[in-house]
Amino acid sequence: MIDIRRVFSHVEDIHHEFGPAPAAPMRRGYIGVVLTNPYAGRFEPDILPMMEQLNEVGLRFARELLSHMRVPAERIEGYGKGAIIGSAGELEHGALWHVPGGYAMRELLGWTEEASANSDGQPGNALAIVPSTKKVAGPGATLDVPLTHINASYVRSHFDAIEARVPGAPRADEMVVFLAMSTGPRIHARVGGLAANAISQWDGLR
């Protein structure tokens, strides 16, 4: 059911946004996997079999993205995911990526069921839900993939997005699934809210 045609990755370092350069640039990147949509061109009531098969895709390409980032897993502070579905598919096909893509990155970055169930969980467990977006579009379309802090969704400094695309994809009968990571907050983030060093509840939110 999973037929991968192309894999495309992008990594960038942001040194400053008009202000002084930070001590280290913020690195962010994404990987896009182009695959055949087996449900294109028809309505299929039961699409869950594909979600199960996407689990392996999520794990494989989460590891590959981390290798492209060239930092250890503990340096990753933000993550996100998304999907672009070709014009012969439907938006719900992109929703198949929610679980495989999200849990793949959380597992890679240290999430466990035990830590998630424990209100006294420790930092670095990727407790926060992985934000997501999706749309139906044609070849070359872009998708703004949201990024938030891996341990607390309310950390305002890490609210970000990365523009993702795979040139020439998706074709009508394809979909592109994306994973994205970042190593820190927006450069010169200064709009208040919960700071990363003030996370206290370890519930994935605050």
PyMOL CGO cylinders between C-alpha atoms (Angstrom):
from pymol import cmd
from pymol.cgo import CYLINDER

trace = [
    CYLINDER, 0.00, 0.00, 0.00, 2.97, 2.34, 0.62, 0.3, 1, 1, 1, 1, 1, 1,
    CYLINDER, 2.97, 2.34, 0.62, 4.75, 3.27, -2.62, 0.3, 1, 1, 1, 1, 1, 1,
    CYLINDER, 4.75, 3.27, -2.62, 7.29, 6.08, -2.11, 0.3, 1, 1, 1, 1, 1, 1,
    CYLINDER, 7.29, 6.08, -2.11, 8.32, 8.04, -5.22, 0.3, 1, 1, 1, 1, 1, 1,
    CYLINDER, 8.32, 8.04, -5.22, 10.49, 10.85, -3.83, 0.3, 1, 1, 1, 1, 1, 1,
    CYLINDER, 10.49, 10.85, -3.83, 11.99, 12.15, -0.60, 0.3, 1, 1, 1, 1, 1, 1,
    CYLINDER, 11.99, 12.15, -0.60, 12.94, 15.80, -0.26, 0.3, 1, 1, 1, 1, 1, 1,
    CYLINDER, 12.94, 15.80, -0.26, 14.59, 17.51, 2.70, 0.3, 1, 1, 1, 1, 1, 1,
    CYLINDER, 14.59, 17.51, 2.70, 15.49, 21.08, 3.63, 0.3, 1, 1, 1, 1, 1, 1,
    CYLINDER, 15.49, 21.08, 3.63, 17.46, 22.50, 6.56, 0.3, 1, 1, 1, 1, 1, 1,
    CYLINDER, 17.46, 22.50, 6.56, 18.14, 26.17, 7.28, 0.3, 1, 1, 1, 1, 1, 1,
    CYLINDER, 18.14, 26.17, 7.28, 20.02, 28.20, 9.88, 0.3, 1, 1, 1, 1, 1, 1,
    CYLINDER, 20.02, 28.20, 9.88, 18.53, 31.55, 10.93, 0.3, 1, 1, 1, 1, 1, 1,
    CYLINDER, 18.53, 31.55, 10.93, 21.23, 33.91, 12.21, 0.3, 1, 1, 1, 1, 1, 1,
    CYLINDER, 21.23, 33.91, 12.21, 19.16, 37.01, 12.94, 0.3, 1, 1, 1, 1, 1, 1,
    CYLINDER, 19.16, 37.01, 12.94, 15.96, 38.90, 12.14, 0.3, 1, 1, 1, 1, 1, 1,
    CYLINDER, 15.96, 38.90, 12.14, 17.28, 42.47, 11.81, 0.3, 1, 1, 1, 1, 1, 1,
    CYLINDER, 17.28, 42.47, 11.81, 18.57, 42.49, 15.41, 0.3, 1, 1, 1, 1, 1, 1,
    CYLINDER, 18.57, 42.49, 15.41, 21.89, 41.32, 16.82, 0.3, 1, 1, 1, 1, 1, 1,
    CYLINDER, 21.89, 41.32, 16.82, 23.02, 37.78, 16.05, 0.3, 1, 1, 1, 1, 1, 1,
    CYLINDER, 23.02, 37.78, 16.05, 22.23, 35.29, 18.84, 0.3, 1, 1, 1, 1, 1, 1,
    CYLINDER, 22.23, 35.29, 18.84, 24.92, 33.16, 20.46, 0.3, 1, 1, 1, 1, 1, 1,
    CYLINDER, 24.92, 33.16, 20.46, 23.95, 30.35, 18.07, 0.3, 1, 1, 1, 1, 1, 1,
    CYLINDER, 23.95, 30.35, 18.07, 21.67, 30.32, 15.02, 0.3, 1, 1, 1, 1, 1, 1,
    CYLINDER, 21.67, 30.32, 15.02, 18.31, 28.60, 15.18, 0.3, 1, 1, 1, 1, 1, 1,
    CYLINDER, 18.31, 28.60, 15.18, 18.19, 25.56, 12.91, 0.3, 1, 1, 1, 1, 1, 1,
    CYLINDER, 18.19, 25.56, 12.91, 14.96, 24.24, 11.49, 0.3, 1, 1, 1, 1, 1, 1,
    CYLINDER, 14.96, 24.24, 11.49, 14.16, 21.78, 8.74, 0.3, 1, 1, 1, 1, 1, 1,
    CYLINDER, 14.16, 21.78, 8.74, 11.64, 19.45, 7.22, 0.3, 1, 1, 1, 1, 1, 1,
    CYLINDER, 11.64, 19.45, 7.22, 11.45, 16.25, 5.24, 0.3, 1, 1, 1, 1, 1, 1,
    CYLINDER, 11.45, 16.25, 5.24, 8.74, 15.56, 2.65, 0.3, 1, 1, 1, 1, 1, 1,
    CYLINDER, 8.74, 15.56, 2.65, 7.85, 12.05, 1.51, 0.3, 1, 1, 1, 1, 1, 1,
    CYLINDER, 7.85, 12.05, 1.51, 5.94, 11.69, -1.75, 0.3, 1, 1, 1, 1, 1, 1,
    CYLINDER, 5.94, 11.69, -1.75, 3.85, 8.54, -1.92, 0.3, 1, 1, 1, 1, 1, 1,
    CYLINDER, 3.85, 8.54, -1.92, 0.99, 7.07, -3.91, 0.3, 1, 1, 1, 1, 1, 1,
    CYLINDER, 0.99, 7.07, -3.91, -2.46, 7.68, -2.47, 0.3, 1, 1, 1, 1, 1, 1,
    CYLINDER, -2.46, 7.68, -2.47, -4.21, 4.28, -2.77, 0.3, 1, 1, 1, 1, 1, 1,
    CYLINDER, -4.21, 4.28, -2.77, -7.59, 5.92, -2.17, 0.3, 1, 1, 1, 1, 1, 1,
    CYLINDER, -7.59, 5.92, -2.17, -7.30, 8.57, -4.90, 0.3, 1, 1, 1, 1, 1, 1,
    CYLINDER, -7.30, 8.57, -4.90, -10.23, 8.92, -7.28, 0.3, 1, 1, 1, 1, 1, 1,
    CYLINDER, -10.23, 8.92, -7.28, -12.80, 7.11, -5.14, 0.3, 1, 1, 1, 1, 1, 1,
    CYLINDER, -12.80, 7.11, -5.14, -14.51, 7.20, -1.78, 0.3, 1, 1, 1, 1, 1, 1,
    CYLINDER, -14.51, 7.20, -1.78, -13.26, 4.47, 0.53, 0.3, 1, 1, 1, 1, 1, 1,
    CYLINDER, -13.26, 4.47, 0.53, -15.15, 4.16, 3.85, 0.3, 1, 1, 1, 1, 1, 1,
    CYLINDER, -15.15, 4.16, 3.85, -12.35, 2.26, 5.63, 0.3, 1, 1, 1, 1, 1, 1,
    CYLINDER, -12.35, 2.26, 5.63, -9.02, 4.06, 5.21, 0.3, 1, 1, 1, 1, 1, 1,
    CYLINDER, -9.02, 4.06, 5.21, -7.45, 2.95, 8.51, 0.3, 1, 1, 1, 1, 1, 1,
    CYLINDER, -7.45, 2.95, 8.51, -5.34, 0.14, 6.99, 0.3, 1, 1, 1, 1, 1, 1,
    CYLINDER, -5.34, 0.14, 6.99, -3.08, 2.78, 5.43, 0.3, 1, 1, 1, 1, 1, 1,
    CYLINDER, -3.08, 2.78, 5.43, -2.55, 4.51, 8.77, 0.3, 1, 1, 1, 1, 1, 1,
    CYLINDER, -2.55, 4.51, 8.77, -1.10, 1.34, 10.24, 0.3, 1, 1, 1, 1, 1, 1,
    CYLINDER, -1.10, 1.34, 10.24, 1.32, 1.04, 7.34, 0.3, 1, 1, 1, 1, 1, 1,
    CYLINDER, 1.32, 1.04, 7.34, 2.37, 4.68, 7.67, 0.3, 1, 1, 1, 1, 1, 1,
    CYLINDER, 2.37, 4.68, 7.67, 3.78, 3.97, 11.14, 0.3, 1, 1, 1, 1, 1, 1,
    CYLINDER, 3.78, 3.97, 11.14, 7.00, 2.60, 9.64, 0.3, 1, 1, 1, 1, 1, 1,
    CYLINDER, 7.00, 2.60, 9.64, 7.23, 5.61, 7.29, 0.3, 1, 1, 1, 1, 1, 1,
    CYLINDER, 7.23, 5.61, 7.29, 6.97, 7.96, 10.25, 0.3, 1, 1, 1, 1, 1, 1,
    CYLINDER, 6.97, 7.96, 10.25, 9.71, 6.25, 12.23, 0.3, 1, 1, 1, 1, 1, 1,
    CYLINDER, 9.71, 6.25, 12.23, 12.05, 5.92, 9.26, 0.3, 1, 1, 1, 1, 1, 1,
    CYLINDER, 12.05, 5.92, 9.26, 11.82, 9.53, 8.16, 0.3, 1, 1, 1, 1, 1, 1,
    CYLINDER, 11.82, 9.53, 8.16, 11.81, 11.04, 11.65, 0.3, 1, 1, 1, 1, 1, 1,
    CYLINDER, 11.81, 11.04, 11.65, 15.23, 9.42, 12.07, 0.3, 1, 1, 1, 1, 1, 1,
    CYLINDER, 15.23, 9.42, 12.07, 16.32, 10.65, 8.65, 0.3, 1, 1, 1, 1, 1, 1,
    CYLINDER, 16.32, 10.65, 8.65, 15.23, 14.21, 9.39, 0.3, 1, 1, 1, 1, 1, 1,
    CYLINDER, 15.23, 14.21, 9.39, 17.13, 14.20, 12.67, 0.3, 1, 1, 1, 1, 1, 1,
    CYLINDER, 17.13, 14.20, 12.67, 20.24, 13.03, 10.84, 0.3, 1, 1, 1, 1, 1, 1,
    CYLINDER, 20.24, 13.03, 10.84, 19.87, 15.92, 8.39, 0.3, 1, 1, 1, 1, 1, 1,
    CYLINDER, 19.87, 15.92, 8.39, 19.54, 18.35, 11.30, 0.3, 1, 1, 1, 1, 1, 1,
    CYLINDER, 19.54, 18.35, 11.30, 23.01, 17.24, 12.48, 0.3, 1, 1, 1, 1, 1, 1,
    CYLINDER, 23.01, 17.24, 12.48, 22.28, 17.81, 16.13, 0.3, 1, 1, 1, 1, 1, 1,
    CYLINDER, 22.28, 17.81, 16.13, 21.64, 15.29, 18.93, 0.3, 1, 1, 1, 1, 1, 1,
    CYLINDER, 21.64, 15.29, 18.93, 18.01, 14.52, 19.77, 0.3, 1, 1, 1, 1, 1, 1,
    CYLINDER, 18.01, 14.52, 19.77, 18.23, 16.54, 23.00, 0.3, 1, 1, 1, 1, 1, 1,
    CYLINDER, 18.23, 16.54, 23.00, 18.85, 19.70, 20.96, 0.3, 1, 1, 1, 1, 1, 1,
    CYLINDER, 18.85, 19.70, 20.96, 15.44, 19.50, 19.27, 0.3, 1, 1, 1, 1, 1, 1,
    CYLINDER, 15.44, 19.50, 19.27, 13.00, 21.91, 20.94, 0.3, 1, 1, 1, 1, 1, 1,
    CYLINDER, 13.00, 21.91, 20.94, 10.21, 22.24, 18.39, 0.3, 1, 1, 1, 1, 1, 1,
    CYLINDER, 10.21, 22.24, 18.39, 8.31, 19.98, 16.02, 0.3, 1, 1, 1, 1, 1, 1,
    CYLINDER, 8.31, 19.98, 16.02, 5.37, 19.81, 13.64, 0.3, 1, 1, 1, 1, 1, 1,
    CYLINDER, 5.37, 19.81, 13.64, 3.87, 17.79, 10.80, 0.3, 1, 1, 1, 1, 1, 1,
    CYLINDER, 3.87, 17.79, 10.80, 1.59, 18.15, 7.80, 0.3, 1, 1, 1, 1, 1, 1,
    CYLINDER, 1.59, 18.15, 7.80, 0.34, 16.70, 4.53, 0.3, 1, 1, 1, 1, 1, 1,
    CYLINDER, 0.34, 16.70, 4.53, -0.57, 17.85, 1.04, 0.3, 1, 1, 1, 1, 1, 1,
    CYLINDER, -0.57, 17.85, 1.04, -3.04, 15.59, -0.75, 0.3, 1, 1, 1, 1, 1, 1,
    CYLINDER, -3.04, 15.59, -0.75, -3.21, 15.52, -4.54, 0.3, 1, 1, 1, 1, 1, 1,
    CYLINDER, -3.21, 15.52, -4.54, -6.37, 16.69, -6.30, 0.3, 1, 1, 1, 1, 1, 1,
    CYLINDER, -6.37, 16.69, -6.30, -7.83, 13.17, -6.74, 0.3, 1, 1, 1, 1, 1, 1,
    CYLINDER, -7.83, 13.17, -6.74, -7.75, 12.65, -2.97, 0.3, 1, 1, 1, 1, 1, 1,
    CYLINDER, -7.75, 12.65, -2.97, -9.59, 14.15, -0.02, 0.3, 1, 1, 1, 1, 1, 1,
    CYLINDER, -9.59, 14.15, -0.02, -8.56, 16.04, 3.07, 0.3, 1, 1, 1, 1, 1, 1,
    CYLINDER, -8.56, 16.04, 3.07, -9.27, 13.04, 5.30, 0.3, 1, 1, 1, 1, 1, 1,
    CYLINDER, -9.27, 13.04, 5.30, -6.49, 11.11, 3.60, 0.3, 1, 1, 1, 1, 1, 1,
    CYLINDER, -6.49, 11.11, 3.60, -4.04, 13.62, 5.05, 0.3, 1, 1, 1, 1, 1, 1,
    CYLINDER, -4.04, 13.62, 5.05, -5.44, 12.95, 8.52, 0.3, 1, 1, 1, 1, 1, 1,
    CYLINDER, -5.44, 12.95, 8.52, -3.97, 9.45, 8.25, 0.3, 1, 1, 1, 1, 1, 1,
    CYLINDER, -3.97, 9.45, 8.25, -0.60, 11.08, 9.00, 0.3, 1, 1, 1, 1, 1, 1,
    CYLINDER, -0.60, 11.08, 9.00, -1.62, 12.47, 12.42, 0.3, 1, 1, 1, 1, 1, 1,
    CYLINDER, -1.62, 12.47, 12.42, -0.77, 9.39, 14.47, 0.3, 1, 1, 1, 1, 1, 1,
    CYLINDER, -0.77, 9.39, 14.47, 2.15, 7.90, 12.49, 0.3, 1, 1, 1, 1, 1, 1,
    CYLINDER, 2.15, 7.90, 12.49, 3.92, 11.23, 12.05, 0.3, 1, 1, 1, 1, 1, 1,
    CYLINDER, 3.92, 11.23, 12.05, 3.31, 12.54, 15.54, 0.3, 1, 1, 1, 1, 1, 1,
    CYLINDER, 3.31, 12.54, 15.54, 4.17, 9.47, 17.54, 0.3, 1, 1, 1, 1, 1, 1,
    CYLINDER, 4.17, 9.47, 17.54, 7.25, 8.79, 15.42, 0.3, 1, 1, 1, 1, 1, 1,
    CYLINDER, 7.25, 8.79, 15.42, 8.84, 12.09, 16.42, 0.3, 1, 1, 1, 1, 1, 1,
    CYLINDER, 8.84, 12.09, 16.42, 7.72, 11.82, 20.04, 0.3, 1, 1, 1, 1, 1, 1,
    CYLINDER, 7.72, 11.82, 20.04, 9.20, 8.33, 20.31, 0.3, 1, 1, 1, 1, 1, 1,
    CYLINDER, 9.20, 8.33, 20.31, 12.44, 9.46, 18.67, 0.3, 1, 1, 1, 1, 1, 1,
    CYLINDER, 12.44, 9.46, 18.67, 12.76, 12.39, 21.07, 0.3, 1, 1, 1, 1, 1, 1,
    CYLINDER, 12.76, 12.39, 21.07, 12.11, 10.40, 24.21, 0.3, 1, 1, 1, 1, 1, 1,
    CYLINDER, 12.11, 10.40, 24.21, 8.34, 10.17, 24.74, 0.3, 1, 1, 1, 1, 1, 1,
    CYLINDER, 8.34, 10.17, 24.74, 7.03, 7.12, 26.60, 0.3, 1, 1, 1, 1, 1, 1,
    CYLINDER, 7.03, 7.12, 26.60, 3.52, 6.16, 27.71, 0.3, 1, 1, 1, 1, 1, 1,
    CYLINDER, 3.52, 6.16, 27.71, 4.74, 6.06, 31.30, 0.3, 1, 1, 1, 1, 1, 1,
    CYLINDER, 4.74, 6.06, 31.30, 6.02, 9.64, 31.20, 0.3, 1, 1, 1, 1, 1, 1,
    CYLINDER, 6.02, 9.64, 31.20, 2.90, 10.85, 29.45, 0.3, 1, 1, 1, 1, 1, 1,
    CYLINDER, 2.90, 10.85, 29.45, 0.68, 9.31, 32.13, 0.3, 1, 1, 1, 1, 1, 1,
    CYLINDER, 0.68, 9.31, 32.13, 2.79, 10.73, 34.95, 0.3, 1, 1, 1, 1, 1, 1,
    CYLINDER, 2.79, 10.73, 34.95, 2.06, 14.33, 35.91, 0.3, 1, 1, 1, 1, 1, 1,
    CYLINDER, 2.06, 14.33, 35.91, 5.60, 14.49, 37.30, 0.3, 1, 1, 1, 1, 1, 1,
    CYLINDER, 5.60, 14.49, 37.30, 7.13, 13.63, 33.92, 0.3, 1, 1, 1, 1, 1, 1,
    CYLINDER, 7.13, 13.63, 33.92, 10.63, 14.85, 33.26, 0.3, 1, 1, 1, 1, 1, 1,
    CYLINDER, 10.63, 14.85, 33.26, 11.90, 17.34, 30.67, 0.3, 1, 1, 1, 1, 1, 1,
    CYLINDER, 11.90, 17.34, 30.67, 12.81, 15.99, 27.27, 0.3, 1, 1, 1, 1, 1, 1,
    CYLINDER, 12.81, 15.99, 27.27, 9.95, 13.52, 26.96, 0.3, 1, 1, 1, 1, 1, 1,
    CYLINDER, 9.95, 13.52, 26.96, 8.25, 15.21, 23.99, 0.3, 1, 1, 1, 1, 1, 1,
    CYLINDER, 8.25, 15.21, 23.99, 5.03, 15.47, 25.98, 0.3, 1, 1, 1, 1, 1, 1,
    CYLINDER, 5.03, 15.47, 25.98, 3.28, 18.04, 23.80, 0.3, 1, 1, 1, 1, 1, 1,
    CYLINDER, 3.28, 18.04, 23.80, 0.98, 17.08, 20.96, 0.3, 1, 1, 1, 1, 1, 1,
    CYLINDER, 0.98, 17.08, 20.96, 2.64, 17.55, 17.55, 0.3, 1, 1, 1, 1, 1, 1,
    CYLINDER, 2.64, 17.55, 17.55, 0.83, 20.38, 15.71, 0.3, 1, 1, 1, 1, 1, 1,
    CYLINDER, 0.83, 20.38, 15.71, -0.39, 19.68, 12.21, 0.3, 1, 1, 1, 1, 1, 1,
    CYLINDER, -0.39, 19.68, 12.21, -1.88, 21.13, 9.07, 0.3, 1, 1, 1, 1, 1, 1,
    CYLINDER, -1.88, 21.13, 9.07, -3.05, 19.71, 5.75, 0.3, 1, 1, 1, 1, 1, 1,
    CYLINDER, -3.05, 19.71, 5.75, -4.67, 20.67, 2.46, 0.3, 1, 1, 1, 1, 1, 1,
    CYLINDER, -4.67, 20.67, 2.46, -5.60, 19.38, -0.98, 0.3, 1, 1, 1, 1, 1, 1,
    CYLINDER, -5.60, 19.38, -0.98, -3.45, 20.99, -3.67, 0.3, 1, 1, 1, 1, 1, 1,
    CYLINDER, -3.45, 20.99, -3.67, -1.56, 20.47, -6.91, 0.3, 1, 1, 1, 1, 1, 1,
    CYLINDER, -1.56, 20.47, -6.91, 2.10, 19.89, -7.80, 0.3, 1, 1, 1, 1, 1, 1,
    CYLINDER, 2.10, 19.89, -7.80, 4.56, 22.33, -6.24, 0.3, 1, 1, 1, 1, 1, 1,
    CYLINDER, 4.56, 22.33, -6.24, 2.11, 23.62, -3.62, 0.3, 1, 1, 1, 1, 1, 1,
    CYLINDER, 2.11, 23.62, -3.62, 3.53, 24.91, -0.36, 0.3, 1, 1, 1, 1, 1, 1,
    CYLINDER, 3.53, 24.91, -0.36, 2.34, 24.13, 3.15, 0.3, 1, 1, 1, 1, 1, 1,
    CYLINDER, 2.34, 24.13, 3.15, 3.07, 26.18, 6.27, 0.3, 1, 1, 1, 1, 1, 1,
    CYLINDER, 3.07, 26.18, 6.27, 3.89, 23.45, 8.79, 0.3, 1, 1, 1, 1, 1, 1,
    CYLINDER, 3.89, 23.45, 8.79, 3.35, 24.69, 12.37, 0.3, 1, 1, 1, 1, 1, 1,
    CYLINDER, 3.35, 24.69, 12.37, 6.05, 24.26, 15.02, 0.3, 1, 1, 1, 1, 1, 1,
    CYLINDER, 6.05, 24.26, 15.02, 5.58, 24.30, 18.79, 0.3, 1, 1, 1, 1, 1, 1,
    CYLINDER, 5.58, 24.30, 18.79, 7.68, 23.36, 21.82, 0.3, 1, 1, 1, 1, 1, 1,
    CYLINDER, 7.68, 23.36, 21.82, 8.09, 19.60, 22.28, 0.3, 1, 1, 1, 1, 1, 1,
    CYLINDER, 8.09, 19.60, 22.28, 7.16, 19.62, 25.97, 0.3, 1, 1, 1, 1, 1, 1,
    CYLINDER, 7.16, 19.62, 25.97, 4.55, 22.37, 26.38, 0.3, 1, 1, 1, 1, 1, 1,
    CYLINDER, 4.55, 22.37, 26.38, 2.20, 23.69, 23.73, 0.3, 1, 1, 1, 1, 1, 1,
    CYLINDER, 2.20, 23.69, 23.73, 1.82, 27.02, 25.56, 0.3, 1, 1, 1, 1, 1, 1,
    CYLINDER, 1.82, 27.02, 25.56, 5.47, 28.05, 25.22, 0.3, 1, 1, 1, 1, 1, 1,
    CYLINDER, 5.47, 28.05, 25.22, 4.88, 31.18, 23.15, 0.3, 1, 1, 1, 1, 1, 1,
    CYLINDER, 4.88, 31.18, 23.15, 8.49, 31.72, 22.05, 0.3, 1, 1, 1, 1, 1, 1,
    CYLINDER, 8.49, 31.72, 22.05, 8.36, 28.50, 20.01, 0.3, 1, 1, 1, 1, 1, 1,
    CYLINDER, 8.36, 28.50, 20.01, 5.18, 29.28, 18.06, 0.3, 1, 1, 1, 1, 1, 1,
    CYLINDER, 5.18, 29.28, 18.06, 6.55, 29.14, 14.53, 0.3, 1, 1, 1, 1, 1, 1,
    CYLINDER, 6.55, 29.14, 14.53, 6.03, 27.64, 11.08, 0.3, 1, 1, 1, 1, 1, 1,
    CYLINDER, 6.03, 27.64, 11.08, 8.22, 26.48, 8.23, 0.3, 1, 1, 1, 1, 1, 1,
    CYLINDER, 8.22, 26.48, 8.23, 7.16, 26.70, 4.60, 0.3, 1, 1, 1, 1, 1, 1,
    CYLINDER, 7.16, 26.70, 4.60, 7.43, 23.21, 3.11, 0.3, 1, 1, 1, 1, 1, 1,
    CYLINDER, 7.43, 23.21, 3.11, 7.14, 21.93, -0.43, 0.3, 1, 1, 1, 1, 1, 1,
    CYLINDER, 7.14, 21.93, -0.43, 8.39, 19.22, -2.77, 0.3, 1, 1, 1, 1, 1, 1,
    CYLINDER, 8.39, 19.22, -2.77, 8.86, 20.53, -6.33, 0.3, 1, 1, 1, 1, 1, 1,
    CYLINDER, 8.86, 20.53, -6.33, 6.50, 18.79, -8.76, 0.3, 1, 1, 1, 1, 1, 1,
    CYLINDER, 6.50, 18.79, -8.76, 4.50, 17.01, -6.07, 0.3, 1, 1, 1, 1, 1, 1,
    CYLINDER, 4.50, 17.01, -6.07, 1.94, 15.85, -5.27, 0.3, 1, 1, 1, 1, 1, 1,
    CYLINDER, 1.94, 15.85, -5.27, 0.50, 14.52, -8.49, 0.3, 1, 1, 1, 1, 1, 1,
    CYLINDER, 0.50, 14.52, -8.49, -3.27, 13.99, -8.49, 0.3, 1, 1, 1, 1, 1, 1,
    CYLINDER, -3.27, 13.99, -8.49, -2.98, 10.43, -7.19, 0.3, 1, 1, 1, 1, 1, 1,
    CYLINDER, -2.98, 10.43, -7.19, -0.27, 11.17, -4.61, 0.3, 1, 1, 1, 1, 1, 1,
    CYLINDER, -0.27, 11.17, -4.61, 0.20, 12.77, -1.24, 0.3, 1, 1, 1, 1, 1, 1,
    CYLINDER, 0.20, 12.77, -1.24, 3.18, 14.37, 0.45, 0.3, 1, 1, 1, 1, 1, 1,
    CYLINDER, 3.18, 14.37, 0.45, 3.65, 13.89, 4.18, 0.3, 1, 1, 1, 1, 1, 1,
    CYLINDER, 3.65, 13.89, 4.18, 5.94, 16.22, 6.11, 0.3, 1, 1, 1, 1, 1, 1,
    CYLINDER, 5.94, 16.22, 6.11, 7.82, 16.17, 9.39, 0.3, 1, 1, 1, 1, 1, 1,
    CYLINDER, 7.82, 16.17, 9.39, 9.53, 19.29, 10.73, 0.3, 1, 1, 1, 1, 1, 1,
    CYLINDER, 9.53, 19.29, 10.73, 11.88, 20.09, 13.62, 0.3, 1, 1, 1, 1, 1, 1,
    CYLINDER, 11.88, 20.09, 13.62, 13.62, 23.11, 15.11, 0.3, 1, 1, 1, 1, 1, 1,
    CYLINDER, 13.62, 23.11, 15.11, 16.37, 23.67, 17.67, 0.3, 1, 1, 1, 1, 1, 1,
    CYLINDER, 16.37, 23.67, 17.67, 14.98, 26.66, 19.51, 0.3, 1, 1, 1, 1, 1, 1,
    CYLINDER, 14.98, 26.66, 19.51, 12.63, 29.63, 19.73, 0.3, 1, 1, 1, 1, 1, 1,
    CYLINDER, 12.63, 29.63, 19.73, 12.08, 32.30, 17.11, 0.3, 1, 1, 1, 1, 1, 1,
    CYLINDER, 12.08, 32.30, 17.11, 15.09, 34.56, 16.86, 0.3, 1, 1, 1, 1, 1, 1,
    CYLINDER, 15.09, 34.56, 16.86, 14.56, 37.53, 19.22, 0.3, 1, 1, 1, 1, 1, 1,
    CYLINDER, 14.56, 37.53, 19.22, 11.27, 36.12, 20.60, 0.3, 1, 1, 1, 1, 1, 1,
    CYLINDER, 11.27, 36.12, 20.60, 10.03, 38.77, 23.03, 0.3, 1, 1, 1, 1, 1, 1,
    CYLINDER, 10.03, 38.77, 23.03, 6.23, 38.71, 23.31, 0.3, 1, 1, 1, 1, 1, 1,
    CYLINDER, 6.23, 38.71, 23.31, 5.98, 37.19, 26.78, 0.3, 1, 1, 1, 1, 1, 1,
    CYLINDER, 5.98, 37.19, 26.78, 3.99, 34.16, 27.80, 0.3, 1, 1, 1, 1, 1, 1,
    CYLINDER, 3.99, 34.16, 27.80, 5.26, 30.89, 29.25, 0.3, 1, 1, 1, 1, 1, 1,
    CYLINDER, 5.26, 30.89, 29.25, 9.02, 30.52, 28.79, 0.3, 1, 1, 1, 1, 1, 1,
    CYLINDER, 9.02, 30.52, 28.79, 10.64, 27.18, 28.02, 0.3, 1, 1, 1, 1, 1, 1,
    CYLINDER, 10.64, 27.18, 28.02, 12.65, 27.33, 31.24, 0.3, 1, 1, 1, 1, 1, 1,
    CYLINDER, 12.65, 27.33, 31.24, 9.45, 27.87, 33.24, 0.3, 1, 1, 1, 1, 1, 1,
    CYLINDER, 9.45, 27.87, 33.24, 7.64, 24.67, 32.19, 0.3, 1, 1, 1, 1, 1, 1,
    CYLINDER, 7.64, 24.67, 32.19, 6.38, 23.19, 35.44, 0.3, 1, 1, 1, 1, 1, 1,
    CYLINDER, 6.38, 23.19, 35.44, 3.35, 20.95, 34.99, 0.3, 1, 1, 1, 1, 1, 1,
    CYLINDER, 3.35, 20.95, 34.99, 4.83, 18.50, 32.45, 0.3, 1, 1, 1, 1, 1, 1,
    CYLINDER, 4.83, 18.50, 32.45, 1.39, 17.78, 31.09, 0.3, 1, 1, 1, 1, 1, 1,
    CYLINDER, 1.39, 17.78, 31.09, 2.20, 18.68, 27.49, 0.3, 1, 1, 1, 1, 1, 1,
    CYLINDER, 2.20, 18.68, 27.49, 0.51, 22.07, 27.86, 0.3, 1, 1, 1, 1, 1, 1,
    CYLINDER, 0.51, 22.07, 27.86, 2.22, 24.19, 30.55, 0.3, 1, 1, 1, 1, 1, 1,
]
cmd.load_cgo(trace, "trace")
